[in-house]
Structure formats: C-alpha cells, structure tokens
Amino acid sequence: MKKILIADDHIIVRLGVSTAIKETLKTVEIIHAQTYDEVFAQLKASTFDLLLLDINMPGGNNIKVIKELLDIQPDLKILVFSSYDETLYALRYIEAGAAGYVNKTTSMTEFTNAINSIFERGRYMSEAIKDLYVQKLTTSKSKVDSLNPLYKLSNREMDVARHLIEGLGIIEVSNRLNLSSSTVSTYKSRIFEKLGVHNIPDLISLFKMNADKE
C-alpha cells in the first residue's frame, strides 16, 4: 500500500486530489496537511512514498524547502502541484530535488500520469518541460537567458521576485523568507538590474510577458 501526503491549504483541492489518486491507486493511504508546519510534523512522525506539495502555503513558498523536506526523508518523492507557471518554475524545483512538477490547470489524465510515472520511474516531466530541459542542456547559458530574461534570476532571486509581484513589501518578504530586510533589498536591486526594470509595475509586466515562453 502506498502512503501519500497531500499538502495544500485549500480543502477543496485536497479532496479533489484525493479522489483522483484513489481512482488511480486502489490501495493507498492518504494524509492531509494544510501548512508547512503540518508537513514537517507528518514527515517526522511517519514515512511516506509521495508528497504532493502546493508550494504556495503558509510557512514556506521558497525553493529551498525541497531540500529541507528531503533532509527529513531522503527517499521521499515530491511532486510539486502548483498554480505557478511550470515553464518558469518546474526545472528549478526538479533541480532542487523534486521528482516532478504539475500545474494545477493540467488535465486529470496528465495528473494521474504524473503520479504513475513517479511510482514507476521515480520522476515526471511534462513534454513541455522535457523540451525545455533538452534546450537548456544543448544551448549556451547566454542564449537561454536571451530566450527568457527570467532565467537570469537565481532561485533565491526568483523567490523574492515572486513575492514582490504578489504585492508584498520588503518587510513582508523578509518575514516570509526568513531573511533580513537589507538582504531582501539587495536581492530586489539585483533583480531590477538583471531584468532592466525600475519599479514593481515593470517587474509585473515582465513576468506576464515571459510567463508562457519556453
């Protein structure tokens, strides 16, 4: 029997995902968590085969959380299940240690395919992300960056940028990411410099323009 932890702060999402998983896996035990604190507590208390993780939950929302979770259970398979654009975030989370990344708008067929792929082969990538991965391997970094300027950002810069475009101020971002205000300000300056923007509205526009590029 497989044991799966579903981590999402919306009960409707958790129930819907549970139903889909039970239709795919006939013998499965499903546990729910709605905050990162609950996720860490569950992982410390019991062993799971799969963690279905919404990265935009209270107490987390940064790429380094993947390593923190794997430090507790190194053999855990983590499938990120997020509303964030997969062409911007999937490879970052997979390279950080996640077994796969699925956007919440994906079809039910593709979602169940992701679950089965992880249990059968240990990893899942959509066709779009496979193409992006090959492109990254076979193209120079400067050319990849020119295809999408957001690729210039480091993982930490991407975390900060994501919070900034959601309307959070420096203090709020520092609290969310457990960084000092001066460090967040430094990241903000680097982001603006790398992307050639001068204010938050410009940053938001750039993200919207490049979110669907592959």
VOBA-1610 file (N, C-alpha, C; in pm, whole numbers, padded with zeros to 5 digits, always signed):
BEGIN
Met+00084-00120+00000Met+00000+00000+00000Met+00088+00125+00000Lys+00054+00220-00088Lys+00127+00346-00094Lys+00071+00442+00011Lys+00161+00523+00067Lys+00120+00624+00164Lys+00156+00761+00108Ile+00055+00846+00094Ile+00072+00976+00028Ile+00029+01088+00121Leu+00110+01192+00124Leu+00078+01314+00200Leu+00041+01424+00101Ile-00082+01476+00113Ile-00127+01586+00028Ile-00119+01715+00108Ala-00036+01808+00061Ala-00016+01934+00133Ala-00068+02050+00050Asp-00180+02105+00093Asp-00243+02218+00024Asp-00332+02288+00126Asp-00335+02421+00123Asp-00413+02492+00224Asp-00559+02513+00185His-00601+02451+00074His-00742+02458+00033His-00804+02318+00040Ile-00905+02303+00124Ile-00965+02171+00146Ile-01028+02114+00019Ile-01086+02201-00064Ile-01148+02153-00188Ile-01044+02090-00279Val-00927+02152-00286Val-00818+02096-00367Val-00774+01961-00311Arg-00757+01955-00179Arg-00713+01829-00119Arg-00813+01717-00143Leu-00940+01747-00130Leu-01043+01645-00151Leu-01047+01600-00297Gly-01036+01696-00390Gly-01037+01662-00532Gly-00918+01577-00571Val-00801+01614-00521Val-00681+01538-00550Val-00688+01398-00487Ser-00743+01390-00368Ser-00758+01260-00302Ser-00845+01167-00385Thr-00953+01220-00438Thr-01044+01139-00521Thr-00972+01088-00645Ala-00896+01176-00710Ala-00823+01137-00831Ala-00720+01029-00802Ile-00651+01043-00690Ile-00548+00945-00654Ile-00611+00810-00623Lys-00723+00810-00551Lys-00789+00684-00515Lys-00843+00612-00637Glu-00875+00688-00743Glu-00920+00625-00866Glu-00803+00565-00944Thr-00683+00617-00918Thr-00563+00569-00987Thr-00496+00456-00911Leu-00486+00471-00779Leu-00423+00370-00693Leu-00530+00308-00604Lys-00553+00181-00620Lys-00663+00116-00548Lys-00630+00093-00400Thr-00503+00076-00369Thr-00464+00057-00230Thr-00372+00172-00190Val-00427+00270-00122Val-00350+00388-00087Val-00402+00448+00043Glu-00310+00497+00125Glu-00347+00571+00245Glu-00309+00717+00223Ile-00405+00806+00244Ile-00383+00948+00217Ile-00396+01028+00346Ile-00295+01110+00372Ile-00294+01201+00487Ile-00293+01344+00434His-00361+01436+00505His-00369+01574+00460His-00287+01667+00551Ala-00234+01773+00491Ala-00167+01880+00566Ala-00202+02012+00499Gln-00218+02117+00579Gln-00256+02246+00519Gln-00156+02359+00548Thr-00047+02327+00619Thr+00061+02424+00640Thr+00194+02348+00634Tyr+00302+02422+00617Tyr+00433+02359+00617Tyr+00467+02300+00753Asp+00422+02363+00859Asp+00446+02307+00993Asp+00385+02168+01003Glu+00265+02151+00948Glu+00200+02020+00950Glu+00275+01920+00863Val+00327+01966+00749Val+00405+01878+00661Val+00528+01826+00734Phe+00604+01916+00796Phe+00724+01875+00868Phe+00690+01779+00982Ala+00582+01807+01052Ala+00541+01720+01163Ala+00505+01580+01112Gln+00432+01573+01002Gln+00393+01443+00946Gln+00515+01364+00899Leu+00609+01433+00834Leu+00728+01363+00783Leu+00816+01312+00896Lys+00817+01383+01007Lys+00897+01340+01122Lys+00830+01225+01196Ala+00697+01214+01179Ala+00622+01111+01253Ala+00606+00982+01175Ser+00609+00990+01042Ser+00579+00872+00962Ser+00649+00879+00827Thr+00668+00763+00764Thr+00732+00755+00633Thr+00627+00757+00522Phe+00652+00837+00419Phe+00559+00848+00306Phe+00629+00809+00176Asp+00550+00759+00082Asp+00602+00726-00051Asp+00601+00849-00142Leu+00504+00937-00120Leu+00491+01054-00207Leu+00434+01171-00129Leu+00491+01289-00154Leu+00437+01414-00102Leu+00389+01496-00220Leu+00261+01525-00223Leu+00203+01613-00324Leu+00198+01752-00262Leu+00283+01842-00311Leu+00310+01966-00240Leu+00269+02090-00319Asp+00178+02168-00258Asp+00148+02302-00310Asp+00252+02395-00247Ile+00337+02457-00329Ile+00446+02537-00274Ile+00399+02670-00219Asn+00277+02712-00253Asn+00227+02841-00204Asn+00136+02819-00083Met+00199+02779+00028Met+00127+02755+00152Met+00187+02838+00264Pro+00111+02863+00370Pro+00166+02935+00485Pro+00291+02867+00541Gly+00395+02947+00565Gly+00515+02894+00626Gly+00622+02846+00530Gly+00601+02867+00401Gly+00700+02819+00305Gly+00711+02910+00185Asn+00685+02855+00068Asn+00686+02931-00057Asn+00826+02975-00097Asn+00923+02884-00088Asn+01055+02910-00144Asn+01118+02778-00185Ile+01207+02785-00282Ile+01260+02664-00343Ile+01342+02580-00247Lys+01407+02642-00150Lys+01494+02566-00059Lys+01415+02471+00030Val+01283+02485+00035Val+01203+02396+00119Val+01213+02251+00072Ile+01240+02230-00058Ile+01254+02094-00109Ile+01368+02022-00038Lys+01482+02087-00026Lys+01596+02026+00045Lys+01563+02002+00192Glu+01493+02096+00254Glu+01459+02081+00395Glu+01370+01960+00417Leu+01277+01935+00324Leu+01189+01818+00334Leu+01267+01689+00310Leu+01356+01691+00213Leu+01435+01572+00181Leu+01538+01542+00289Asp+01578+01643+00365Asp+01668+01618+00478Asp+01600+01531+00583Ile+01467+01540+00592Ile+01392+01458+00687Ile+01373+01317+00633Gln+01331+01308+00504Gln+01311+01178+00440Gln+01380+01179+00303Pro+01506+01137+00297Pro+01583+01144+00172Pro+01522+01066+00055Asp+01447+00960+00084Asp+01390+00879-00023Asp+01250+00924-00065Leu+01202+01030-00004Leu+01068+01079-00035Leu+01061+01134-00177Lys+00954+01098-00248Lys+00927+01155-00380Lys+00833+01275-00361Ile+00875+01390-00414Ile+00795+01512-00401Ile+00745+01555-00537Leu+00613+01561-00551Leu+00551+01612-00673Leu+00494+01749-00641Val+00554+01852-00697Val+00506+01988-00675Val+00379+02008-00757Phe+00274+02056-00691Phe+00142+02076-00753Phe+00105+02221-00730Ser+00124+02305-00832Ser+00119+02449-00809Ser+00047+02523-00921Ser-00001+02642-00888Ser-00062+02729-00989Ser+00044+02814-01060Tyr+00169+02810-01011Tyr+00276+02887-01075Tyr+00313+02823-01209Asp+00347+02906-01305Asp+00378+02861-01440Asp+00493+02760-01442Glu+00468+02643-01503Glu+00570+02538-01498Glu+00693+02571-01581Thr+00680+02651-01687Thr+00797+02682-01768Thr+00895+02772-01694Leu+00847+02840-01591Leu+00935+02924-01510Leu+00989+02851-01387Tyr+00911+02759-01333Tyr+00946+02703-01202Tyr+00979+02554-01201Ala+00928+02478-01298Ala+00942+02332-01290Ala+01087+02286-01281Leu+01172+02333-01373Leu+01311+02288-01371Leu+01383+02331-01245Arg+01349+02449-01193Arg+01412+02495-01069Arg+01382+02400-00954Tyr+01256+02358-00943Tyr+01219+02269-00833Tyr+01271+02127-00856Ile+01272+02082-00980Ile+01324+01949-01010Ile+01474+01944-00982Glu+01546+02048-01022Glu+01689+02053-00995Glu+01717+02063-00845Ala+01621+02117-00770Ala+01636+02126-00624Ala+01609+01992-00555Gly+01551+01896-00631Gly+01529+01764-00573Gly+01389+01708-00585Ala+01294+01788-00636Ala+01158+01737-00655Ala+01156+01631-00764Ala+01064+01536-00753Ala+01053+01430-00852Ala+00972+01473-00973Gly+00897+01583-00959Gly+00818+01631-01070Gly+00744+01758-01034Tyr+00680+01817-01136Tyr+00608+01943-01118Tyr+00485+01939-01207Val+00369+01966-01147Val+00243+01967-01222Val+00169+02097-01194Asn+00126+02163-01298Asn+00046+02283-01282Asn-00098+02244-01248Lys-00164+02323-01165Lys-00300+02291-01122Lys-00402+02297-01234Thr-00365+02355-01347Thr-00458+02360-01461Thr-00444+02238-01552Thr-00353+02147-01518Thr-00331+02031-01604Thr-00453+01941-01606Ser-00466+01860-01708Ser-00580+01769-01719Ser-00569+01658-01616Met-00682+01596-01585Met-00682+01486-01489Met-00600+01369-01541Thr-00604+01348-01673Thr-00527+01240-01733Thr-00378+01261-01712Glu-00332+01385-01733Glu-00190+01414-01716Glu-00150+01409-01569Phe-00241+01449-01481Phe-00213+01443-01338Phe-00192+01298-01293Thr-00282+01210-01333Thr-00267+01069-01294Thr-00145+01008-01362Asn-00113+01054-01482Asn+00008+01008-01550Asn+00132+01046-01469Ala+00129+01166-01411Ala+00242+01212-01329Ala+00259+01123-01206Ile+00149+01090-01141Ile+00153+01002-01023Ile+00212+00867-01060Asn+00160+00808-01167Asn+00207+00676-01210Asn+00354+00679-01252Ser+00392+00785-01321Ser+00531+00798-01367Ser+00628+00802-01250Ile+00592+00874-01146Ile+00680+00884-01029Ile+00693+00748-00959Phe+00583+00676-00946Phe+00590+00547-00879Phe+00661+00441-00966Glu+00649+00454-01098Glu+00709+00355-01188Glu+00853+00387-01222Arg+00884+00517-01243Arg+01017+00554-01290Arg+01090+00651-01196Gly+01022+00697-01093Gly+01086+00783-00995Gly+01090+00929-01031Arg+01033+00967-01147Arg+01040+01107-01191Arg+00931+01135-01293Tyr+00893+01261-01302Tyr+00794+01302-01402Tyr+00829+01438-01458Met+00823+01449-01590Met+00833+01577-01660Met+00729+01580-01771Ser+00658+01690-01783Ser+00566+01705-01895Ser+00648+01719-02023Glu+00583+01705-02137Glu+00653+01718-02264Glu+00717+01856-02277Ala+00646+01958-02231Ala+00699+02095-02240Ala+00827+02110-02158Ile+00829+02049-02040Ile+00946+02060-01954Ile+01061+01974-02005Lys+01030+01861-02065Lys+01135+01780-02128Lys+01204+01860-02238Asp+01124+01928-02321Asp+01180+02009-02429Asp+01266+02122-02371Leu+01216+02184-02265Leu+01290+02293-02202Leu+01421+02243-02142Tyr+01417+02123-02084Tyr+01536+02064-02024Tyr+01642+02035-02131Val+01599+01977-02242Val+01691+01948-02352Val+01749+02078-02406Gln+01663+02178-02420Gln+01708+02309-02469Gln+01814+02368-02377Lys+01793+02353-02249Lys+01889+02406-02152Lys+02022+02333-02160Leu+02017+02201-02182Leu+02139+02123-02188Leu+02219+02149-02315Thr+02151+02182-02423Thr+02216+02194-02554Thr+02238+02338-02598Thr+02203+02433-02513Thr+02216+02574-02550Thr+02303+02645-02448Ser+02384+02739-02493Ser+02468+02814-02401Ser+02381+02896-02306Lys+02434+02924-02188Lys+02357+02997-02088Lys+02314+03134-02139Ser+02403+03203-02209Ser+02369+03337-02259Ser+02253+03331-02357Lys+02248+03226-02439Lys+02140+03214-02535Lys+02010+03177-02465Val+02019+03088-02364Val+01900+03051-02287Val+01841+03175-02219Asp+01929+03257-02159Asp+01884+03378-02093Asp+01817+03474-02189Ser+01865+03475-02313Ser+01805+03565-02411Ser+01667+03518-02454Leu+01643+03387-02444Leu+01512+03334-02479Leu+01406+03379-02379Asn+01445+03388-02253Asn+01355+03433-02148Asn+01438+03501-02040Pro+01428+03633-02026Pro+01511+03704-01929Pro+01494+03657-01785Leu+01380+03595-01753Leu+01357+03549-01616Leu+01452+03435-01578Tyr+01509+03368-01678Tyr+01605+03262-01648Tyr+01735+03316-01590Lys+01756+03448-01602Lys+01877+03510-01545Lys+01875+03507-01392Leu+01756+03497-01334Leu+01744+03505-01189Leu+01785+03374-01122Ser+01855+03386-01010Ser+01886+03269-00928Ser+01757+03222-00860Asn+01762+03104-00799Asn+01643+03054-00729Asn+01597+03150-00620Arg+01694+03203-00544Arg+01657+03294-00435Arg+01599+03424-00489Glu+01658+03474-00597Glu+01604+03594-00660Glu+01464+03570-00714Met+01441+03449-00765Met+01308+03415-00815Met+01207+03412-00701Asp+01248+03358-00586Asp+01160+03357-00469Asp+01121+03500-00430Val+01220+03588-00423Val+01194+03727-00385Val+01106+03796-00488Ala+01139+03777-00616Ala+01061+03841-00723Ala+00916+03796-00720Arg+00895+03669-00694Arg+00759+03615-00691Arg+00677+03683-00582His+00737+03705-00468His+00665+03774-00359His+00642+03920-00392Leu+00739+03983-00455Leu+00724+04125-00489Leu+00609+04147-00588Ile+00598+04059-00687Ile+00490+04078-00785Ile+00354+04041-00727Glu+00355+03973-00613Glu+00228+03944-00544Glu+00186+04060-00455Gly+00269+04166-00452Gly+00231+04286-00379Gly+00287+04298-00239Leu+00378+04208-00200Leu+00436+04213-00066Leu+00547+04317-00060Gly+00558+04384+00054Gly+00666+04480+00075Gly+00791+04413+00126Ile+00898+04490+00144Ile+01027+04436+00187Ile+01016+04362+00320Ile+00947+04423+00417Ile+00934+04360+00549Ile+00858+04228+00539Glu+00749+04228+00462Glu+00669+04106+00446Glu+00750+03996+00379Val+00826+04032+00276Val+00909+03932+00208Val+01016+03878+00302Ser+01077+03965+00381Ser+01180+03920+00475Ser+01123+03823+00576Asn+01000+03847+00622Asn+00935+03757+00716Asn+00902+03623+00650Arg+00853+03629+00527Arg+00816+03506+00456Arg+00936+03416+00430Leu+01048+03479+00392Leu+01166+03402+00351Leu+01272+03391+00460Asn+01241+03446+00577Asn+01333+03441+00690Asn+01468+03504+00654Leu+01460+03621+00593Leu+01579+03698+00555Leu+01571+03835+00619Ser+01685+03900+00634Ser+01683+04037+00685Ser+01629+04131+00578Ser+01578+04245+00622Ser+01524+04344+00527Ser+01632+04393+00431Ser+01753+04411+00482Ser+01862+04459+00397Ser+01897+04356+00289Thr+01889+04227+00326Thr+01917+04121+00228Thr+01811+04120+00119Val+01685+04133+00158Val+01577+04138+00059Val+01594+04259-00033Ser+01632+04372+00025Ser+01655+04493-00055Ser+01768+04470-00156Thr+01872+04399-00113Thr+01983+04368-00203Thr+01936+04278-00317Tyr+01856+04176-00283Tyr+01802+04088-00388Tyr+01714+04168-00484Lys+01634+04257-00430Lys+01546+04338-00514Lys+01628+04420-00613Ser+01737+04480-00566Ser+01823+04560-00654Ser+01885+04473-00763Arg+01928+04352-00725Arg+01987+04262-00824Arg+01883+04222-00930Ile+01761+04195-00884Ile+01654+04156-00976Ile+01628+04267-01076Phe+01613+04389-01026Phe+01588+04503-01114Phe+01702+04520-01214Glu+01826+04505-01165Glu+01942+04524-01253Glu+01948+04416-01361Lys+01930+04290-01322Lys+01937+04179-01418Lys+01828+04188-01524Leu+01710+04233-01482Leu+01596+04236-01575Leu+01578+04371-01643Gly+01653+04471-01600Gly+01644+04602-01662Gly+01513+04672-01634Val+01457+04652-01513Val+01333+04719-01475Val+01363+04820-01364His+01271+04914-01344His+01295+05020-01247His+01192+05026-01135Asn+01083+04949-01146Asn+00979+04951-01044Asn+00899+04822-01048Ile+00813+04804-00948Ile+00734+04681-00938Ile+00636+04664-01056Pro+00565+04769-01101Pro+00478+04752-01218Pro+00553+04699-01341Asp+00677+04749-01362Asp+00758+04699-01473Asp+00792+04552-01453Leu+00821+04515-01328Leu+00854+04376-01296Leu+00734+04285-01323Ile+00616+04330-01282Ile+00494+04253-01305Ile+00470+04235-01454Ser+00487+04341-01531Ser+00467+04335-01676Ser+00564+04237-01741Leu+00690+04238-01694Leu+00790+04148-01750Leu+00755+04002-01722Phe+00707+03975-01600Phe+00667+03839-01566Phe+00550+03794-01654Lys+00453+03883-01673Lys+00337+03848-01756Lys+00378+03821-01901Met+00472+03899-01951Met+00517+03885-02089Met+00592+03756-02112Asn+00662+03708-02010Asn+00753+03595-02028Asn+00706+03467-01962Ala+00591+03469-01897Ala+00545+03353-01821Ala+00521+03232-01909Asp+00479+03253-02032Asp+00444+03139-02118Asp+00551+03107-02222Lys+00665+03175-02214Lys+00772+03144-02309Lys+00840+03013-02273Glu+00881+02939-02373Glu+00954+02815-02349Glu+01087+02821-02421
//
